[in-house]
Amino acid sequence: MSSRIRFKTFAILSLVALLGACATQPPEEAARGEVFDPYEKTNRGIHKFNLGVDRFLFRPASKGYVKIVPDPMVTSFSTFAENLTLPGQAVDYLLQGNLKQSGNALLRFAINMTVGGAGLSSPADELNLPPVDTDFGETLHVWGFGEGAYVELPFYGPSTTRDAVGVVVNLFSNPINFTPTRPVDNLGVYAEIVRRMGDRGRFSDTVDSILYESADSYAQARLIYLQNRRFELARDDEGAYLGLYDDPYADIGTDPVRDPYLDPYEDPYAE
């Protein structure tokens, strides 16, 4: 094992250990689905910083990106970013004990990166392979870690202590990042930034209404993030326990992985 791999393994284990030492929500509050935000003052300071970054940098850059770049190319770049995450998702599914979805993630990667023009398209969808969507935050959830306190990360945005550990671990856990070629190490990060620019530009009205038209944008963003994340994990839990997977014949427009136009910022409980 190289020193680089040992460092990554040590970093991942250290972060998981740190998660266990973080502030935890009382079980009765967690059962009621209450918000646990003991770091609110710090979070609000980071939120204010993120608003500034968005207002003066990310928002105008994203709007310009979707205005200048043809829409099919925006979709292709987003698809490429998603395809680069598939090996890492395969690792997460394996750690969750979901061998079927782990194999499916690798199969999608192989097909999309070859037949799909180096990952710029997703022919795996047309072959009716079930979509995949997981991360190390969900892996920790499967292992029994609670979501912990709500946190807002600089540049990244809303998260929880559990998902924040997942974000960092997923930077190291994707097998693509073990290659010695230096540019490849950063390719996934660059692609993810471009994907987020596409989402920010496409759903600009929704995001602007949350960040700049809400009476309390911090509380609104926190609520929407927690509702969406809890809804997502509950849905995946149900599928795991019942042995079910997403319907490969479901209509396009109902699946957030397949349909790039499904608003990721929408409240899942809104009527």
Backbone as CSV, one residue per row, in Angstrom:
resi,resn,N_x,N_y,N_z,CA_x,CA_y,CA_z,C_x,C_y,C_z
1,MET,0.847,-1.197,0.000,0.000,0.000,0.000,0.882,1.247,0.000
2,SER,0.644,2.144,-0.959,1.455,3.343,-1.058,1.156,4.286,0.091
3,SER,2.088,5.240,0.315,1.894,6.215,1.392,0.674,7.084,1.118
4,ARG,0.382,7.327,-0.160,-0.765,8.143,-0.509,-2.064,7.460,-0.130
5,ILE,-2.171,6.174,-0.411,-3.373,5.421,-0.071,-3.509,5.307,1.443
6,ARG,-2.372,5.105,2.133,-2.417,5.024,3.601,-2.920,6.335,4.193
7,PHE,-2.465,7.455,3.615,-2.913,8.759,4.110,-4.415,8.916,3.926
8,LYS,-4.916,8.524,2.753,-6.350,8.649,2.498,-7.150,7.773,3.453
9,THR,-6.670,6.555,3.683,-7.369,5.657,4.604,-7.368,6.227,6.014
10,PHE,-6.235,6.750,6.450,-6.133,7.352,7.775,-7.058,8.558,7.895
11,ALA,-7.118,9.374,6.847,-7.966,10.568,6.871,-9.435,10.185,6.991
12,ILE,-9.850,9.165,6.238,-11.245,8.724,6.285,-11.596,8.195,7.665
13,LEU,-10.735,7.340,8.222,-11.002,6.775,9.543,-11.020,7.865,10.617
14,SER,-10.158,8.850,10.475,-10.116,9.955,11.439,-11.403,10.763,11.400
15,LEU,-11.916,11.001,10.209,-13.149,11.768,10.080,-14.336,11.021,10.662
16,VAL,-14.384,9.711,10.427,-15.470,8.909,11.000,-15.394,8.919,12.520
17,ALA,-14.175,8.822,13.056,-14.004,8.879,14.506,-14.429,10.241,15.048
18,LEU,-14.091,11.290,14.312,-14.480,12.637,14.723,-15.986,12.792,14.751
19,LEU,-16.669,12.174,13.790,-18.121,12.247,13.741,-18.748,11.693,15.009
20,GLY,-18.180,10.598,15.508,-18.713,10.002,16.722,-18.533,10.870,17.946
21,ALA,-17.591,11.827,17.884,-17.323,12.691,19.030,-18.074,14.021,18.947
22,CYS,-18.781,14.262,17.838,-19.481,15.538,17.657,-20.739,15.599,18.516
23,ALA,-21.264,16.822,18.632,-22.499,17.025,19.387,-23.622,16.191,18.785
24,THR,-24.399,15.557,19.639,-25.482,14.702,19.186,-26.817,15.216,19.696
25,GLN,-27.852,14.991,18.909,-29.193,15.435,19.253,-29.849,14.445,20.201
26,PRO,-30.564,14.925,21.219,-31.299,14.006,22.102,-32.228,13.109,21.289
27,PRO,-32.314,11.816,21.592,-33.111,10.872,20.788,-34.566,11.293,20.611
28,GLU,-35.169,11.873,21.682,-36.575,12.250,21.564,-36.771,13.382,20.556
29,GLU,-35.796,14.298,20.472,-35.889,15.383,19.486,-35.668,14.842,18.074
30,ALA,-34.714,13.921,17.935,-34.455,13.322,16.624,-35.678,12.570,16.131
31,ALA,-36.370,11.873,17.045,-37.558,11.108,16.669,-38.664,12.025,16.159
32,ARG,-38.710,13.243,16.697,-39.740,14.195,16.255,-39.311,14.965,15.009
33,GLY,-38.097,14.715,14.531,-37.620,15.386,13.333,-37.290,16.847,13.539
34,GLU,-36.961,17.226,14.767,-36.653,18.627,15.049,-35.276,19.004,14.514
35,VAL,-35.100,20.299,14.281,-33.825,20.818,13.806,-32.854,20.921,14.972
36,PHE,-31.645,20.411,14.777,-30.611,20.464,15.805,-29.504,21.370,15.288
37,ASP,-29.449,22.582,15.800,-28.533,23.579,15.267,-27.794,24.297,16.401
38,PRO,-26.923,23.576,17.127,-26.206,24.197,18.243,-25.137,25.202,17.801
39,TYR,-24.784,25.188,16.521,-23.747,26.097,16.022,-24.356,27.224,15.178
40,GLU,-25.582,27.601,15.496,-26.314,28.532,14.633,-25.574,29.847,14.424
41,LYS,-24.975,30.388,15.454,-24.288,31.674,15.306,-23.156,31.574,14.280
42,THR,-22.345,30.530,14.404,-21.257,30.316,13.438,-21.813,30.024,12.052
43,ASN,-22.849,29.187,12.007,-23.466,28.844,10.726,-23.986,30.080,10.002
44,ARG,-24.599,30.978,10.763,-25.140,32.192,10.134,-24.016,33.070,9.579
45,GLY,-22.895,33.098,10.260,-21.749,33.842,9.737,-21.257,33.248,8.431
46,ILE,-21.188,31.909,8.354,-20.763,31.239,7.123,-21.807,31.435,6.031
47,HIS,-23.091,31.415,6.430,-24.169,31.635,5.466,-24.048,33.027,4.835
48,LYS,-23.736,34.016,5.658,-23.559,35.381,5.142,-22.392,35.436,4.159
49,PHE,-21.311,34.727,4.484,-20.163,34.657,3.578,-20.562,33.982,2.265
50,ASN,-21.294,32.868,2.359,-21.724,32.153,1.159,-22.648,33.005,0.295
51,LEU,-23.506,33.801,0.942,-24.378,34.696,0.187,-23.560,35.691,-0.627
52,GLY,-22.506,36.215,-0.007,-21.646,37.148,-0.724,-20.964,36.501,-1.911
53,VAL,-20.457,35.280,-1.715,-19.816,34.546,-2.811,-20.814,34.299,-3.933
54,ASP,-22.035,33.922,-3.549,-23.055,33.648,-4.561,-23.451,34.925,-5.294
55,ARG,-23.703,35.982,-4.552,-24.201,37.219,-5.166,-23.196,37.825,-6.160
56,PHE,-21.935,37.840,-5.777,-20.954,38.554,-6.583,-20.121,37.662,-7.505
57,LEU,-20.201,36.331,-7.320,-19.372,35.432,-8.129,-20.180,34.312,-8.769
58,PHE,-20.722,33.425,-7.939,-21.310,32.196,-8.469,-22.599,32.458,-9.242
59,ARG,-23.447,33.320,-8.725,-24.720,33.616,-9.391,-24.525,34.229,-10.767
60,PRO,-23.749,35.318,-10.903,-23.557,35.871,-12.251,-22.813,34.930,-13.186
61,ALA,-21.831,34.167,-12.652,-21.103,33.225,-13.500,-22.024,32.117,-14.003
62,SER,-22.907,31.635,-13.140,-23.829,30.557,-13.516,-24.850,31.031,-14.530
63,LYS,-25.373,32.241,-14.320,-26.341,32.780,-15.282,-25.685,32.987,-16.644
64,GLY,-24.457,33.478,-16.637,-23.744,33.658,-17.893,-23.448,32.332,-18.565
65,TYR,-23.115,31.330,-17.762,-22.793,29.993,-18.286,-23.976,29.402,-19.040
66,VAL,-25.177,29.386,-18.426,-26.333,28.772,-19.080,-26.868,29.641,-20.212
67,LYS,-26.510,30.931,-20.211,-26.948,31.811,-21.287,-26.062,31.654,-22.518
68,ILE,-24.768,31.484,-22.298,-23.818,31.420,-23.412,-23.672,30.000,-23.970
69,VAL,-23.580,29.026,-23.061,-23.366,27.631,-23.488,-24.698,27.021,-23.913
70,PRO,-24.775,26.400,-25.090,-26.022,25.759,-25.534,-26.518,24.742,-24.515
71,ASP,-27.828,24.681,-24.372,-28.417,23.830,-23.338,-28.002,22.357,-23.447
72,PRO,-27.938,21.774,-24.649,-27.490,20.373,-24.728,-26.072,20.176,-24.180
73,MET,-25.210,21.176,-24.352,-23.856,21.067,-23.825,-23.844,21.173,-22.303
74,VAL,-24.700,22.034,-21.745,-24.821,22.126,-20.289,-25.235,20.766,-19.725
75,THR,-26.207,20.138,-20.399,-26.658,18.806,-19.970,-25.534,17.784,-20.078
76,SER,-24.760,17.839,-21.165,-23.664,16.888,-21.352,-22.593,17.045,-20.289
77,PHE,-22.250,18.293,-19.948,-21.241,18.523,-18.913,-21.735,18.030,-17.553
78,SER,-23.029,18.229,-17.274,-23.593,17.742,-16.013,-23.584,16.220,-15.970
79,THR,-23.905,15.610,-17.119,-23.885,14.150,-17.205,-22.473,13.611,-17.006
80,PHE,-21.492,14.294,-17.589,-20.093,13.893,-17.426,-19.695,13.927,-15.953
81,ALA,-20.085,14.999,-15.244,-19.772,15.107,-13.821,-20.414,13.972,-13.039
82,GLU,-21.659,13.653,-13.366,-22.351,12.560,-12.682,-21.669,11.225,-12.960
83,ASN,-21.246,11.009,-14.206,-20.593,9.745,-14.543,-19.268,9.566,-13.811
84,LEU,-18.565,10.672,-13.567,-17.301,10.572,-12.833,-17.507,10.133,-11.386
85,THR,-18.693,10.340,-10.850,-18.955,9.942,-9.462,-19.310,8.458,-9.332
86,LEU,-19.572,7.779,-10.449,-20.105,6.422,-10.378,-19.167,5.423,-9.687
87,PRO,-17.841,5.440,-9.944,-16.981,4.509,-9.198,-17.040,4.744,-7.688
88,GLY,-17.063,6.011,-7.277,-17.186,6.317,-5.857,-18.513,5.847,-5.293
89,GLN,-19.588,5.987,-6.080,-20.890,5.505,-5.629,-20.891,3.980,-5.510
90,ALA,-20.172,3.322,-6.426,-20.066,1.860,-6.343,-19.405,1.450,-5.029
91,VAL,-18.373,2.196,-4.614,-17.712,1.926,-3.332,-18.682,2.130,-2.174
92,ASP,-19.453,3.222,-2.228,-20.405,3.490,-1.149,-21.474,2.409,-1.066
93,TYR,-22.008,1.995,-2.201,-23.014,0.925,-2.180,-22.411,-0.366,-1.616
94,LEU,-21.157,-0.635,-1.959,-20.492,-1.830,-1.439,-20.383,-1.740,0.083
95,LEU,-19.999,-0.565,0.591,-19.893,-0.373,2.035,-21.252,-0.458,2.720
96,GLN,-22.308,-0.161,1.983,-23.665,-0.263,2.528,-24.215,-1.683,2.465
97,GLY,-23.459,-2.581,1.808,-23.910,-3.960,1.671,-24.880,-4.160,0.527
98,ASN,-24.965,-3.178,-0.373,-25.883,-3.257,-1.505,-25.087,-3.657,-2.748
99,LEU,-24.869,-4.951,-2.898,-24.027,-5.442,-3.991,-24.666,-5.204,-5.350
100,LYS,-25.991,-5.287,-5.405,-26.673,-5.104,-6.689,-26.460,-3.695,-7.230
101,GLN,-26.663,-2.691,-6.382,-26.488,-1.328,-6.844,-25.020,-0.974,-7.061
102,SER,-24.129,-1.611,-6.307,-22.706,-1.389,-6.527,-22.306,-1.863,-7.923
103,GLY,-22.746,-3.055,-8.280,-22.474,-3.574,-9.619,-23.145,-2.740,-10.687
104,ASN,-24.348,-2.270,-10.394,-25.071,-1.450,-11.356,-24.338,-0.128,-11.615
105,ALA,-23.771,0.475,-10.547,-23.019,1.723,-10.701,-21.796,1.510,-11.600
106,LEU,-21.094,0.382,-11.398,-19.918,0.096,-12.230,-20.309,-0.182,-13.675
107,LEU,-21.448,-0.865,-13.861,-21.908,-1.155,-15.219,-22.297,0.135,-15.936
108,ARG,-22.992,1.021,-15.222,-23.350,2.311,-15.808,-22.092,3.095,-16.186
109,PHE,-21.087,3.064,-15.324,-19.842,3.774,-15.601,-19.179,3.228,-16.861
110,ALA,-19.085,1.908,-16.960,-18.429,1.284,-18.113,-19.154,1.630,-19.411
111,ILE,-20.476,1.581,-19.382,-21.256,1.870,-20.595,-21.181,3.345,-20.958
112,ASN,-21.384,4.205,-19.975,-21.432,5.640,-20.259,-20.078,6.212,-20.680
113,MET,-18.992,5.658,-20.139,-17.672,6.185,-20.469,-17.129,5.613,-21.778
114,THR,-17.786,4.607,-22.331,-17.353,4.042,-23.612,-18.366,4.403,-24.703
115,VAL,-19.533,3.797,-24.638,-20.573,4.061,-25.636,-21.063,5.507,-25.539
116,GLY,-21.001,6.069,-24.348,-21.538,7.407,-24.123,-20.590,8.542,-24.421
117,GLY,-19.622,8.330,-25.283,-18.733,9.419,-25.681,-17.938,9.983,-24.535
118,ALA,-17.182,9.136,-23.843,-16.332,9.528,-22.710,-17.142,10.132,-21.573
119,GLY,-18.407,9.697,-21.451,-19.216,10.122,-20.308,-20.049,11.358,-20.531
120,LEU,-20.078,11.883,-21.760,-20.860,13.093,-22.034,-22.341,12.800,-22.247
121,SER,-22.692,11.532,-22.312,-24.096,11.141,-22.392,-24.301,9.916,-21.521
122,SER,-25.536,9.482,-21.418,-25.847,8.365,-20.524,-26.691,7.319,-21.246
123,PRO,-26.072,6.539,-22.153,-26.826,5.483,-22.838,-27.331,4.409,-21.877
124,ALA,-26.765,4.346,-20.666,-27.251,3.359,-19.692,-28.718,3.593,-19.363
125,ASP,-29.167,4.849,-19.448,-30.578,5.134,-19.196,-31.454,4.495,-20.265
126,GLU,-30.996,4.550,-21.507,-31.790,3.993,-22.601,-31.799,2.474,-22.570
127,LEU,-30.831,1.902,-21.858,-30.818,0.442,-21.673,-31.633,0.039,-20.454
128,ASN,-32.313,1.032,-19.838,-33.181,0.802,-18.681,-32.440,0.272,-17.464
129,LEU,-31.159,0.652,-17.338,-30.443,0.325,-16.110,-30.924,1.257,-15.008
130,PRO,-31.228,0.735,-13.835,-31.734,1.589,-12.757,-30.735,2.692,-12.411
131,PRO,-31.206,3.914,-12.149,-30.307,5.008,-11.770,-29.707,4.760,-10.400
132,VAL,-28.592,5.404,-10.119,-27.943,5.298,-8.815,-27.750,6.696,-8.249
133,ASP,-27.799,6.795,-6.946,-27.623,8.100,-6.305,-27.339,7.878,-4.825
134,THR,-26.078,7.865,-4.452,-25.728,7.678,-3.052,-24.437,8.435,-2.764
135,ASP,-24.014,8.425,-1.516,-22.785,9.110,-1.108,-22.366,8.551,0.243
136,PHE,-21.230,9.001,0.743,-20.734,8.455,2.002,-21.573,8.921,3.189
137,GLY,-22.250,10.057,3.045,-23.179,10.463,4.095,-24.273,9.429,4.282
138,GLU,-24.781,8.892,3.169,-25.789,7.832,3.268,-25.175,6.547,3.807
139,THR,-23.924,6.284,3.460,-23.245,5.109,4.012,-23.189,5.186,5.536
140,LEU,-22.841,6.364,6.066,-22.823,6.547,7.517,-24.213,6.373,8.111
141,HIS,-25.226,6.832,7.392,-26.613,6.641,7.830,-26.943,5.153,7.925
142,VAL,-26.548,4.385,6.908,-26.790,2.937,6.909,-26.048,2.276,8.062
143,TRP,-24.866,2.784,8.388,-24.087,2.231,9.496,-24.648,2.614,10.867
144,GLY,-25.622,3.485,10.899,-26.262,3.824,12.162,-25.870,5.151,12.771
145,PHE,-25.072,5.964,12.060,-24.721,7.281,12.576,-25.900,8.238,12.400
146,GLY,-26.203,9.006,13.443,-27.234,10.019,13.340,-26.765,11.183,12.494
147,GLU,-27.727,12.026,12.061,-27.339,13.123,11.178,-26.514,14.182,11.899
148,GLY,-26.593,14.240,13.225,-25.804,15.201,13.976,-26.339,16.612,13.836
149,ALA,-25.491,17.565,14.123,-25.906,18.966,14.082,-25.964,19.472,12.647
150,TYR,-26.819,20.451,12.435,-26.853,21.138,11.147,-25.620,22.030,11.052
151,VAL,-24.970,22.028,9.897,-23.817,22.905,9.672,-23.921,23.502,8.276
152,GLU,-23.385,24.696,8.121,-23.259,25.279,6.787,-21.775,25.358,6.473
153,LEU,-21.405,24.771,5.337,-20.006,24.693,4.945,-19.641,25.855,4.028
154,PRO,-18.464,26.455,4.208,-18.030,27.523,3.301,-17.998,27.039,1.854
155,PHE,-18.557,27.831,0.950,-18.618,27.567,-0.484,-19.597,26.437,-0.832
156,TYR,-19.761,25.449,0.041,-20.575,24.277,-0.274,-22.039,24.497,0.065
157,GLY,-22.311,25.039,1.260,-23.686,25.314,1.646,-24.202,24.407,2.745
158,PRO,-25.546,24.208,2.802,-26.174,23.436,3.877,-25.672,21.999,3.942
159,SER,-25.538,21.495,5.179,-25.118,20.117,5.394,-25.455,19.743,6.832
160,THR,-25.012,18.571,7.253,-25.053,18.148,8.649,-23.664,17.621,8.983
161,THR,-23.390,17.373,10.241,-22.058,16.851,10.563,-21.823,15.513,9.864
162,ARG,-22.857,14.690,9.784,-22.703,13.402,9.098,-22.439,13.599,7.613
163,ASP,-23.209,14.458,6.973,-23.033,14.671,5.541,-21.761,15.452,5.238
164,ALA,-21.334,16.313,6.156,-20.085,17.045,5.956,-18.909,16.079,5.923
165,VAL,-18.911,15.093,6.821,-17.883,14.048,6.776,-17.971,13.300,5.445
166,GLY,-19.204,13.034,4.998,-19.387,12.352,3.722,-18.824,13.123,2.557
167,VAL,-19.004,14.441,2.565,-18.486,15.289,1.483,-16.965,15.165,1.401
168,VAL,-16.297,15.248,2.548,-14.844,15.171,2.563,-14.363,13.780,2.165
169,VAL,-14.996,12.747,2.714,-14.577,11.379,2.410,-14.734,11.080,0.922
170,ASN,-15.833,11.553,0.315,-16.041,11.265,-1.101,-15.006,11.928,-1.998
171,LEU,-14.299,12.938,-1.490,-13.191,13.509,-2.253,-12.037,12.519,-2.360
172,PHE,-11.933,11.613,-1.375,-10.834,10.648,-1.333,-11.231,9.252,-1.806
173,SER,-12.527,8.917,-1.701,-12.925,7.515,-1.839,-13.149,7.067,-3.271
174,ASN,-13.280,8.005,-4.209,-13.501,7.610,-5.591,-12.229,6.970,-6.153
175,PRO,-12.318,5.724,-6.652,-11.117,5.051,-7.177,-10.417,5.827,-8.282
176,ILE,-11.144,6.670,-9.007,-10.512,7.472,-10.057,-9.401,8.337,-9.471
177,ASN,-9.597,8.772,-8.242,-8.625,9.670,-7.621,-7.359,8.967,-7.149
178,PHE,-7.278,7.664,-7.313,-6.062,6.944,-6.929,-5.055,6.891,-8.075
179,THR,-5.429,7.411,-9.240,-4.499,7.386,-10.355,-3.372,8.387,-10.121
180,PRO,-2.185,8.108,-10.631,-1.044,8.986,-10.358,-1.037,10.270,-11.187
181,THR,-1.884,10.336,-12.225,-1.878,11.514,-13.090,-2.504,12.691,-12.361
182,ARG,-1.785,13.739,-12.217,-2.219,14.863,-11.389,-3.509,15.531,-11.869
183,PRO,-3.671,15.834,-13.186,-4.906,16.494,-13.602,-6.157,15.689,-13.296
184,VAL,-6.055,14.358,-13.384,-7.223,13.523,-13.115,-7.663,13.669,-11.664
185,ASP,-6.684,13.898,-10.767,-7.030,14.057,-9.354,-8.026,15.185,-9.149
186,ASN,-7.941,16.208,-9.977,-8.791,17.377,-9.805,-9.960,17.421,-10.775
187,LEU,-10.024,16.514,-11.730,-11.043,16.564,-12.763,-12.447,16.461,-12.181
188,GLY,-12.622,15.566,-11.206,-13.940,15.399,-10.607,-14.411,16.659,-9.909
189,VAL,-13.477,17.373,-9.268,-13.830,18.620,-8.582,-14.246,19.676,-9.594
190,TYR,-13.469,19.815,-10.673,-13.805,20.798,-11.704,-15.164,20.474,-12.332
191,ALA,-15.377,19.198,-12.622,-16.636,18.793,-13.248,-17.817,19.069,-12.332
192,GLU,-17.627,18.846,-11.026,-18.710,19.094,-10.074,-19.029,20.581,-9.987
193,ILE,-18.021,21.422,-10.044,-18.258,22.869,-10.031,-19.070,23.277,-11.259
194,VAL,-18.722,22.733,-12.419,-19.460,23.047,-13.643,-20.897,22.540,-13.540
195,ARG,-21.083,21.348,-12.967,-22.438,20.807,-12.802,-23.270,21.705,-11.902
196,ARG,-22.669,22.175,-10.813,-23.389,23.049,-9.893,-23.692,24.401,-10.543
197,MET,-22.806,24.866,-11.406,-23.091,26.089,-12.142,-24.301,25.901,-13.044
198,GLY,-24.393,24.735,-13.674,-25.553,24.452,-14.515,-26.839,24.443,-13.719
199,ASP,-26.820,23.787,-12.548,-28.010,23.757,-11.687,-28.364,25.163,-11.198
200,ARG,-27.326,25.918,-10.790,-27.579,27.271,-10.266,-28.180,28.163,-11.343
201,GLY,-27.699,28.011,-12.577,-28.227,28.814,-13.663,-29.622,28.402,-14.076
202,ARG,-29.858,27.098,-14.152,-31.159,26.607,-14.589,-32.269,26.879,-13.576
203,PHE,-31.926,26.771,-12.309,-32.933,26.952,-11.266,-32.726,28.268,-10.522
204,SER,-32.280,29.262,-11.264,-31.923,30.543,-10.660,-33.098,31.193,-9.935
205,ASP,-34.288,31.127,-10.529,-35.453,31.765,-9.904,-35.763,31.136,-8.547
206,THR,-35.697,29.813,-8.477,-35.984,29.124,-7.223,-34.943,29.460,-6.167
207,VAL,-33.668,29.384,-6.555,-32.595,29.659,-5.598,-32.635,31.109,-5.142
208,ASP,-32.880,32.031,-6.076,-32.953,33.448,-5.714,-34.086,33.718,-4.734
209,SER,-35.215,33.030,-4.927,-36.342,33.242,-4.019,-36.006,32.785,-2.607
210,ILE,-35.183,31.739,-2.487,-34.784,31.234,-1.174,-33.755,32.166,-0.535
211,LEU,-32.747,32.542,-1.321,-31.617,33.282,-0.766,-31.877,34.778,-0.617
212,TYR,-32.665,35.354,-1.518,-32.774,36.808,-1.535,-34.190,37.356,-1.326
213,GLU,-35.184,36.476,-1.302,-36.553,36.941,-1.121,-37.188,36.413,0.161
214,SER,-36.513,35.514,0.871,-37.036,34.975,2.122,-36.804,35.967,3.259
215,ALA,-37.700,35.947,4.241,-37.510,36.784,5.431,-36.260,36.363,6.186
216,ASP,-35.953,35.063,6.164,-34.760,34.526,6.821,-34.200,33.431,5.921
217,SER,-33.287,33.811,5.033,-32.784,32.860,4.050,-32.033,31.709,4.702
218,TYR,-31.385,31.969,5.832,-30.665,30.898,6.531,-31.633,29.817,6.992
219,ALA,-32.694,30.234,7.681,-33.673,29.269,8.192,-34.375,28.550,7.048
220,GLN,-34.662,29.264,5.965,-35.348,28.655,4.826,-34.462,27.613,4.150
221,ALA,-33.191,27.947,3.916,-32.271,26.998,3.292,-32.056,25.778,4.185
222,ARG,-31.952,26.014,5.490,-31.783,24.913,6.441,-32.971,23.963,6.389
223,LEU,-34.191,24.518,6.409,-35.391,23.700,6.401,-35.492,22.861,5.129
224,ILE,-35.265,23.505,3.984,-35.392,22.790,2.714,-34.340,21.693,2.597
225,TYR,-33.098,21.998,3.028,-32.050,20.979,2.951,-32.398,19.765,3.817
226,LEU,-32.773,20.010,5.069,-33.060,18.901,5.982,-34.261,18.092,5.512
227,GLN,-35.299,18.771,5.026,-36.474,18.045,4.537,-36.111,17.169,3.346
228,ASN,-35.364,17.736,2.395,-34.991,16.960,1.218,-34.100,15.781,1.581
229,ARG,-33.124,16.006,2.454,-32.188,14.934,2.806,-32.890,13.827,3.578
230,ARG,-33.740,14.195,4.524,-34.459,13.183,5.295,-35.427,12.405,4.408
231,PHE,-36.076,13.101,3.500,-36.987,12.456,2.557,-36.223,11.457,1.682
232,GLU,-35.050,11.865,1.204,-34.228,11.022,0.350,-33.771,9.759,1.074
233,LEU,-33.297,9.909,2.305,-32.816,8.754,3.059,-33.960,7.828,3.457
234,ALA,-35.108,8.399,3.798,-36.267,7.573,4.151,-36.739,6.765,2.955
235,ARG,-36.725,7.393,1.785,-37.121,6.693,0.557,-36.159,5.547,0.262
236,ASP,-34.856,5.812,0.407,-33.866,4.775,0.138,-33.950,3.658,1.169
237,ASP,-34.244,4.000,2.429,-34.412,2.979,3.460,-35.558,2.045,3.102
238,GLU,-36.649,2.628,2.648,-37.814,1.823,2.290,-37.483,0.866,1.169
239,GLY,-36.767,1.362,0.168,-36.381,0.503,-0.941,-35.447,-0.608,-0.507
240,ALA,-34.517,-0.312,0.411,-33.561,-1.314,0.878,-34.264,-2.399,1.686
241,TYR,-35.170,-1.980,2.586,-35.832,-2.947,3.446,-36.803,-3.834,2.674
242,LEU,-37.419,-3.282,1.620,-38.401,-4.052,0.870,-37.779,-4.787,-0.310
243,GLY,-36.474,-4.531,-0.525,-35.813,-5.162,-1.659,-36.225,-4.546,-2.974
244,LEU,-36.619,-3.271,-2.938,-37.110,-2.608,-4.142,-36.062,-1.658,-4.684
245,TYR,-36.146,-1.407,-5.983,-35.282,-0.437,-6.627,-36.144,0.440,-7.517
246,ASP,-35.598,1.573,-7.919,-36.368,2.476,-8.758,-36.829,1.766,-10.025
247,ASP,-38.058,2.084,-10.426,-38.630,1.493,-11.620,-37.863,1.960,-12.859
248,PRO,-37.216,1.049,-13.596,-36.446,1.486,-14.761,-37.323,1.993,-15.895
249,TYR,-38.643,1.735,-15.799,-39.560,2.167,-16.843,-40.368,3.390,-16.435
250,ALA,-39.950,4.017,-15.311,-40.666,5.203,-14.846,-40.539,6.319,-15.877
251,ASP,-41.574,7.168,-15.946,-41.570,8.267,-16.903,-40.449,9.238,-16.590
252,ILE,-39.778,9.712,-17.633,-38.780,10.745,-17.457,-39.465,11.996,-16.929
253,GLY,-38.828,12.634,-15.971,-39.439,13.810,-15.371,-39.816,13.571,-13.929
254,THR,-39.702,12.308,-13.479,-40.030,11.992,-12.091,-38.818,11.560,-11.310
255,ASP,-37.687,11.414,-11.969,-36.482,10.921,-11.309,-35.402,11.988,-11.345
256,PRO,-34.891,12.440,-10.171,-33.907,13.517,-10.161,-32.575,13.141,-10.771
257,VAL,-32.259,11.828,-10.856,-30.998,11.414,-11.467,-31.108,11.467,-12.981
258,ARG,-32.267,11.026,-13.505,-32.424,10.970,-14.948,-32.816,12.309,-15.555
259,ASP,-33.574,13.094,-14.831,-34.108,14.318,-15.400,-33.368,15.527,-14.856
260,PRO,-32.492,16.150,-15.656,-31.709,17.284,-15.161,-32.556,18.518,-14.907
261,TYR,-33.837,18.493,-15.344,-34.691,19.659,-15.174,-35.569,19.562,-13.939
262,LEU,-35.470,18.480,-13.187,-36.210,18.361,-11.941,-35.517,19.213,-10.894
263,ASP,-36.248,20.144,-10.314,-35.659,21.145,-9.426,-35.156,20.504,-8.139
264,PRO,-33.828,20.490,-7.882,-33.295,19.870,-6.677,-33.532,20.700,-5.426
265,TYR,-34.003,21.934,-5.587,-34.211,22.830,-4.455,-35.673,22.868,-4.009
266,GLU,-36.514,22.086,-4.661,-37.940,22.094,-4.330,-38.191,21.344,-3.028
267,ASP,-39.110,21.864,-2.229,-39.517,21.206,-0.992,-40.284,19.935,-1.320
268,PRO,-39.802,18.735,-0.907,-40.478,17.486,-1.267,-41.837,17.326,-0.608
269,TYR,-42.111,18.119,0.449,-43.376,18.000,1.155,-44.385,19.073,0.735
270,ALA,-43.972,19.943,-0.185,-44.883,20.996,-0.638,-45.971,20.387,-1.527
271,GLU,-47.179,20.913,-1.395,-48.286,20.409,-2.196,-48.226,20.966,-3.612
